[in-house]
Amino acid sequence: MMHSMAGAAFWSVTVLVLWVAAVGGAAWATVRMIKRPPARPPALPSPLDILERRFAAGEITREDFDDARARLREHELDV
């Protein structure tokens, strides 16, 4: 008789501990997901970056590059 009561107490405590662990783990995961900062989209390259890349690739001449860069600088001063 004592043996069955000890076994019942053991399983009752074990099940209670497992439930607490499961609920605690779910709560921890929920809080962790909520506190995570939102994903930011990648930054777009600036117009000057695009211009420099096109010049480096040989898509535009030095004269075109200088003219476009001068226009970009004029625009930056206006803003």
N, CA, C and O atoms as CSV, one atom per row, in Angstrom:
chain,resi,resn,atom,element,x,y,z
A,1,MET,N,N,0.823,-1.190,0.000
A,1,MET,CA,C,0.000,0.000,0.000
A,1,MET,C,C,0.868,1.255,0.000
A,1,MET,O,O,0.547,2.221,-0.692
A,2,MET,N,N,1.962,1.259,0.764
A,2,MET,CA,C,2.831,2.416,0.821
A,2,MET,C,C,3.541,2.621,-0.515
A,2,MET,O,O,3.826,3.744,-0.934
A,3,HIS,N,N,3.809,1.514,-1.152
A,3,HIS,CA,C,4.528,1.610,-2.414
A,3,HIS,C,C,3.671,2.312,-3.464
A,3,HIS,O,O,4.210,3.116,-4.226
A,4,SER,N,N,2.395,2.058,-3.543
A,4,SER,CA,C,1.527,2.675,-4.541
A,4,SER,C,C,1.306,4.160,-4.249
A,4,SER,O,O,1.153,4.953,-5.178
A,5,MET,N,N,1.289,4.544,-2.972
A,5,MET,CA,C,1.115,5.963,-2.629
A,5,MET,C,C,2.368,6.759,-3.004
A,5,MET,O,O,2.272,7.893,-3.475
A,6,ALA,N,N,3.538,6.159,-2.790
A,6,ALA,CA,C,4.779,6.837,-3.140
A,6,ALA,C,C,4.865,7.000,-4.658
A,6,ALA,O,O,5.301,8.044,-5.145
A,7,GLY,N,N,4.459,5.992,-5.396
A,7,GLY,CA,C,4.472,6.065,-6.855
A,7,GLY,C,C,3.497,7.116,-7.370
A,7,GLY,O,O,3.812,7.841,-8.314
A,8,ALA,N,N,2.331,7.206,-6.770
A,8,ALA,CA,C,1.335,8.189,-7.184
A,8,ALA,C,C,1.841,9.609,-6.903
A,8,ALA,O,O,1.656,10.511,-7.720
A,9,ALA,N,N,2.476,9.799,-5.751
A,9,ALA,CA,C,3.012,11.117,-5.411
A,9,ALA,C,C,4.137,11.501,-6.390
A,9,ALA,O,O,4.222,12.648,-6.829
A,10,PHE,N,N,4.976,10.546,-6.715
A,10,PHE,CA,C,6.071,10.805,-7.652
A,10,PHE,C,C,5.528,11.259,-9.003
A,10,PHE,O,O,5.986,12.256,-9.560
A,11,TRP,N,N,4.545,10.520,-9.529
A,11,TRP,CA,C,4.005,10.868,-10.840
A,11,TRP,C,C,3.231,12.183,-10.801
A,11,TRP,O,O,3.245,12.933,-11.777
A,12,SER,N,N,2.573,12.465,-9.718
A,12,SER,CA,C,1.846,13.740,-9.596
A,12,SER,C,C,2.823,14.917,-9.642
A,12,SER,O,O,2.582,15.911,-10.327
A,13,VAL,N,N,3.919,14.789,-8.911
A,13,VAL,CA,C,4.929,15.854,-8.900
A,13,VAL,C,C,5.599,15.964,-10.268
A,13,VAL,O,O,5.858,17.070,-10.742
A,14,THR,N,N,5.875,14.849,-10.891
A,14,THR,CA,C,6.525,14.854,-12.198
A,14,THR,C,C,5.648,15.542,-13.249
A,14,THR,O,O,6.133,16.367,-14.022
A,15,VAL,N,N,4.371,15.203,-13.272
A,15,VAL,CA,C,3.451,15.815,-14.223
A,15,VAL,C,C,3.329,17.310,-13.953
A,15,VAL,O,O,3.304,18.103,-14.894
A,16,LEU,N,N,3.253,17.706,-12.695
A,16,LEU,CA,C,3.170,19.127,-12.343
A,16,LEU,C,C,4.423,19.872,-12.822
A,16,LEU,O,O,4.312,20.966,-13.376
A,17,VAL,N,N,5.588,19.304,-12.619
A,17,VAL,CA,C,6.832,19.939,-13.051
A,17,VAL,C,C,6.869,20.058,-14.574
A,17,VAL,O,O,7.290,21.089,-15.099
A,18,LEU,N,N,6.441,19.034,-15.278
A,18,LEU,CA,C,6.425,19.094,-16.739
A,18,LEU,C,C,5.475,20.169,-17.256
A,18,LEU,O,O,5.798,20.876,-18.211
A,19,TRP,N,N,4.298,20.297,-16.626
A,19,TRP,CA,C,3.351,21.340,-17.023
A,19,TRP,C,C,3.918,22.732,-16.769
A,19,TRP,O,O,3.782,23.622,-17.609
A,20,VAL,N,N,4.542,22.919,-15.635
A,20,VAL,CA,C,5.140,24.220,-15.322
A,20,VAL,C,C,6.249,24.539,-16.330
A,20,VAL,O,O,6.362,25.678,-16.783
A,21,ALA,N,N,7.051,23.558,-16.679
A,21,ALA,CA,C,8.119,23.767,-17.651
A,21,ALA,C,C,7.546,24.109,-19.029
A,21,ALA,O,O,8.068,24.989,-19.714
A,22,ALA,N,N,6.489,23.428,-19.433
A,22,ALA,CA,C,5.884,23.682,-20.744
A,22,ALA,C,C,5.268,25.073,-20.805
A,22,ALA,O,O,5.478,25.799,-21.777
A,23,VAL,N,N,4.516,25.450,-19.790
A,23,VAL,CA,C,3.887,26.774,-19.766
A,23,VAL,C,C,4.955,27.866,-19.661
A,23,VAL,O,O,4.863,28.890,-20.339
A,24,GLY,N,N,5.956,27.653,-18.824
A,24,GLY,CA,C,7.042,28.630,-18.693
A,24,GLY,C,C,7.821,28.787,-19.982
A,24,GLY,O,O,8.175,29.906,-20.354
A,25,GLY,N,N,8.093,27.703,-20.665
A,25,GLY,CA,C,8.797,27.765,-21.946
A,25,GLY,C,C,7.989,28.496,-23.009
A,25,GLY,O,O,8.541,29.271,-23.790
A,26,ALA,N,N,6.694,28.251,-23.039
A,26,ALA,CA,C,5.838,28.956,-24.005
A,26,ALA,C,C,5.807,30.449,-23.700
A,26,ALA,O,O,5.873,31.271,-24.614
A,27,ALA,N,N,5.707,30.803,-22.424
A,27,ALA,CA,C,5.709,32.224,-22.043
A,27,ALA,C,C,7.038,32.874,-22.400
A,27,ALA,O,O,7.055,33.992,-22.915
A,28,TRP,N,N,8.148,32.197,-22.136
A,28,TRP,CA,C,9.468,32.734,-22.464
A,28,TRP,C,C,9.606,32.962,-23.970
A,28,TRP,O,O,10.102,34.003,-24.399
A,29,ALA,N,N,9.168,31.990,-24.770
A,29,ALA,CA,C,9.273,32.105,-26.224
A,29,ALA,C,C,8.406,33.255,-26.742
A,29,ALA,O,O,8.816,33.981,-27.648
A,30,THR,N,N,7.221,33.422,-26.176
A,30,THR,CA,C,6.335,34.510,-26.595
A,30,THR,C,C,6.959,35.864,-26.292
A,30,THR,O,O,6.965,36.749,-27.148
A,31,VAL,N,N,7.479,36.032,-25.092
A,31,VAL,CA,C,8.104,37.301,-24.716
A,31,VAL,C,C,9.320,37.570,-25.593
A,31,VAL,O,O,9.542,38.706,-26.013
A,32,ARG,N,N,10.092,36.559,-25.866
A,32,ARG,CA,C,11.295,36.726,-26.695
A,32,ARG,C,C,10.932,37.162,-28.110
A,32,ARG,O,O,11.620,37.998,-28.697
A,33,MET,N,N,9.865,36.606,-28.659
A,33,MET,CA,C,9.441,36.981,-30.003
A,33,MET,C,C,8.873,38.391,-30.033
A,33,MET,O,O,9.071,39.113,-31.011
A,34,ILE,N,N,8.176,38.793,-28.989
A,34,ILE,CA,C,7.587,40.129,-28.949
A,34,ILE,C,C,8.670,41.192,-28.809
A,34,ILE,O,O,8.573,42.252,-29.427
A,35,LYS,N,N,9.693,40.929,-28.013
A,35,LYS,CA,C,10.737,41.923,-27.766
A,35,LYS,C,C,11.742,42.024,-28.907
A,35,LYS,O,O,12.543,42.958,-28.922
A,36,ARG,N,N,11.729,41.121,-29.837
A,36,ARG,CA,C,12.682,41.144,-30.958
A,36,ARG,C,C,12.405,42.372,-31.819
A,36,ARG,O,O,11.255,42.615,-32.182
A,37,PRO,N,N,13.434,43.151,-32.153
A,37,PRO,CA,C,13.200,44.330,-32.993
A,37,PRO,C,C,12.726,43.909,-34.378
A,37,PRO,O,O,13.108,42.851,-34.877
A,38,PRO,N,N,11.901,44.732,-34.988
A,38,PRO,CA,C,11.392,44.363,-36.315
A,38,PRO,C,C,12.519,44.356,-37.339
A,38,PRO,O,O,13.485,45.113,-37.239
A,39,ALA,N,N,12.370,43.497,-38.304
A,39,ALA,CA,C,13.380,43.398,-39.366
A,39,ALA,C,C,13.334,44.659,-40.206
A,39,ALA,O,O,12.259,45.118,-40.591
A,40,ARG,N,N,14.496,45.215,-40.487
A,40,ARG,CA,C,14.580,46.424,-41.305
A,40,ARG,C,C,14.958,46.035,-42.726
A,40,ARG,O,O,15.781,45.147,-42.945
A,41,PRO,N,N,14.347,46.713,-43.681
A,41,PRO,CA,C,14.745,46.418,-45.059
A,41,PRO,C,C,16.166,46.912,-45.293
A,41,PRO,O,O,16.606,47.862,-44.647
A,42,PRO,N,N,16.877,46.283,-46.199
A,42,PRO,CA,C,18.257,46.724,-46.460
A,42,PRO,C,C,18.269,48.159,-46.980
A,42,PRO,O,O,17.369,48.580,-47.707
A,43,ALA,N,N,19.300,48.894,-46.596
A,43,ALA,CA,C,19.414,50.281,-47.028
A,43,ALA,C,C,19.660,50.345,-48.536
A,43,ALA,O,O,20.429,49.563,-49.094
A,44,LEU,N,N,18.995,51.285,-49.166
A,44,LEU,CA,C,19.173,51.470,-50.601
A,44,LEU,C,C,20.466,52.244,-50.851
A,44,LEU,O,O,20.840,53.097,-50.046
A,45,PRO,N,N,21.145,51.960,-51.948
A,45,PRO,CA,C,22.372,52.709,-52.247
A,45,PRO,C,C,22.023,54.159,-52.590
A,45,PRO,O,O,20.962,54.435,-53.151
A,46,SER,N,N,22.912,55.065,-52.253
A,46,SER,CA,C,22.687,56.476,-52.569
A,46,SER,C,C,22.866,56.697,-54.073
A,46,SER,O,O,23.481,55.876,-54.755
A,47,PRO,N,N,22.334,57.796,-54.581
A,47,PRO,CA,C,22.535,58.085,-56.012
A,47,PRO,C,C,24.010,58.174,-56.377
A,47,PRO,O,O,24.408,57.752,-57.463
A,48,LEU,N,N,24.830,58.725,-55.471
A,48,LEU,CA,C,26.260,58.812,-55.762
A,48,LEU,C,C,26.890,57.422,-55.819
A,48,LEU,O,O,27.767,57.176,-56.647
A,49,ASP,N,N,26.453,56.512,-54.951
A,49,ASP,CA,C,26.947,55.134,-54.998
A,49,ASP,C,C,26.624,54.469,-56.342
A,49,ASP,O,O,27.456,53.774,-56.926
A,50,ILE,N,N,25.421,54.697,-56.806
A,50,ILE,CA,C,25.007,54.113,-58.093
A,50,ILE,C,C,25.835,54.704,-59.219
A,50,ILE,O,O,26.280,53.993,-60.120
A,51,LEU,N,N,26.037,56.021,-59.155
A,51,LEU,CA,C,26.827,56.688,-60.183
A,51,LEU,C,C,28.264,56.171,-60.203
A,51,LEU,O,O,28.818,55.901,-61.268
A,52,GLU,N,N,28.860,56.034,-59.021
A,52,GLU,CA,C,30.234,55.521,-58.940
A,52,GLU,C,C,30.322,54.083,-59.442
A,52,GLU,O,O,31.297,53.715,-60.098
A,53,ARG,N,N,29.329,53.281,-59.145
A,53,ARG,CA,C,29.327,51.890,-59.609
A,53,ARG,C,C,29.230,51.830,-61.138
A,53,ARG,O,O,29.896,51.017,-61.779
A,54,ARG,N,N,28.390,52.703,-61.714
A,54,ARG,CA,C,28.260,52.716,-63.177
A,54,ARG,C,C,29.548,53.175,-63.840
A,54,ARG,O,O,29.934,52.656,-64.887
A,55,PHE,N,N,30.219,54.161,-63.222
A,55,PHE,CA,C,31.493,54.629,-63.769
A,55,PHE,C,C,32.558,53.545,-63.677
A,55,PHE,O,O,33.315,53.325,-64.623
A,56,ALA,N,N,32.613,52.869,-62.533
A,56,ALA,CA,C,33.593,51.799,-62.345
A,56,ALA,C,C,33.349,50.643,-63.310
A,56,ALA,O,O,34.296,49.985,-63.739
A,57,ALA,N,N,32.093,50.391,-63.655
A,57,ALA,CA,C,31.776,49.298,-64.578
A,57,ALA,C,C,31.983,49.699,-66.039
A,57,ALA,O,O,31.878,48.863,-66.936
A,58,GLY,N,N,32.282,50.998,-66.278
A,58,GLY,CA,C,32.503,51.441,-67.650
A,58,GLY,C,C,31.229,51.760,-68.398
A,58,GLY,O,O,31.254,51.894,-69.621
A,59,GLU,N,N,30.107,51.886,-67.694
A,59,GLU,CA,C,28.834,52.179,-68.351
A,59,GLU,C,C,28.742,53.646,-68.769
A,59,GLU,O,O,28.019,53.977,-69.709
A,60,ILE,N,N,29.473,54.532,-68.074
A,60,ILE,CA,C,29.448,55.956,-68.399
A,60,ILE,C,C,30.890,56.457,-68.491
A,60,ILE,O,O,31.812,55.863,-67.932
A,61,THR,N,N,31.053,57.555,-69.207
A,61,THR,CA,C,32.395,58.136,-69.376
A,61,THR,C,C,32.725,59.030,-68.184
A,61,THR,O,O,31.876,59.314,-67.339
A,62,ARG,N,N,33.973,59.458,-68.143
A,62,ARG,CA,C,34.423,60.349,-67.070
A,62,ARG,C,C,33.656,61.675,-67.131
A,62,ARG,O,O,33.278,62.230,-66.099
A,63,GLU,N,N,33.433,62.170,-68.340
A,63,GLU,CA,C,32.693,63.426,-68.507
A,63,GLU,C,C,31.262,63.289,-67.998
A,63,GLU,O,O,30.763,64.169,-67.296
A,64,ASP,N,N,30.601,62.184,-68.350
A,64,ASP,CA,C,29.237,61.943,-67.861
A,64,ASP,C,C,29.217,61.842,-66.329
A,64,ASP,O,O,28.320,62.360,-65.664
A,65,PHE,N,N,30.232,61.160,-65.798
A,65,PHE,CA,C,30.320,61.000,-64.345
A,65,PHE,C,C,30.477,62.355,-63.655
A,65,PHE,O,O,29.789,62.636,-62.674
A,66,ASP,N,N,31.383,63.198,-64.169
A,66,ASP,CA,C,31.611,64.506,-63.564
A,66,ASP,C,C,30.366,65.389,-63.641
A,66,ASP,O,O,30.029,66.078,-62.678
A,67,ASP,N,N,29.689,65.367,-64.782
A,67,ASP,CA,C,28.465,66.158,-64.937
A,67,ASP,C,C,27.378,65.703,-63.967
A,67,ASP,O,O,26.742,66.519,-63.300
A,68,ALA,N,N,27.178,64.400,-63.900
A,68,ALA,CA,C,26.138,63.872,-63.019
A,68,ALA,C,C,26.476,64.135,-61.557
A,68,ALA,O,O,25.592,64.460,-60.764
A,69,ARG,N,N,27.743,63.998,-61.198
A,69,ARG,CA,C,28.152,64.258,-59.811
A,69,ARG,C,C,27.942,65.729,-59.458
A,69,ARG,O,O,27.511,66.038,-58.347
A,70,ALA,N,N,28.236,66.627,-60.372
A,70,ALA,CA,C,28.018,68.058,-60.140
A,70,ALA,C,C,26.529,68.344,-59.938
A,70,ALA,O,O,26.163,69.133,-59.066
A,71,ARG,N,N,25.674,67.710,-60.737
A,71,ARG,CA,C,24.219,67.911,-60.561
A,71,ARG,C,C,23.750,67.361,-59.227
A,71,ARG,O,O,22.883,67.958,-58.589
A,72,LEU,N,N,24.299,66.244,-58.794
A,72,LEU,CA,C,23.921,65.694,-57.494
A,72,LEU,C,C,24.346,66.637,-56.363
A,72,LEU,O,O,23.605,66.832,-55.400
A,73,ARG,N,N,25.527,67.211,-56.486
A,73,ARG,CA,C,26.005,68.136,-55.450
A,73,ARG,C,C,25.144,69.396,-55.416
A,73,ARG,O,O,24.866,69.925,-54.340
A,74,GLU,N,N,24.719,69.881,-56.583
A,74,GLU,CA,C,23.813,71.048,-56.629
A,74,GLU,C,C,22.511,70.722,-55.908
A,74,GLU,O,O,21.979,71.546,-55.164
A,75,HIS,N,N,22.013,69.534,-56.133
A,75,HIS,CA,C,20.759,69.125,-55.498
A,75,HIS,C,C,20.928,69.023,-53.990
A,75,HIS,O,O,20.018,69.394,-53.247
A,76,GLU,N,N,22.070,68.529,-53.519
A,76,GLU,CA,C,22.321,68.415,-52.080
A,76,GLU,C,C,22.331,69.789,-51.423
A,76,GLU,O,O,21.890,69.927,-50.282
A,77,LEU,N,N,22.825,70.804,-52.121
A,77,LEU,CA,C,22.869,72.156,-51.561
A,77,LEU,C,C,21.475,72.769,-51.489
A,77,LEU,O,O,21.203,73.594,-50.616
A,78,ASP,N,N,20.592,72.373,-52.399
A,78,ASP,CA,C,19.224,72.899,-52.404
A,78,ASP,C,C,18.404,72.377,-51.233
A,78,ASP,O,O,17.499,73.062,-50.757
A,79,VAL,N,N,18.704,71.197,-50.774
A,79,VAL,CA,C,17.901,70.554,-49.728
A,79,VAL,C,C,18.241,71.056,-48.394
A,79,VAL,O,O,17.657,70.618,-47.402
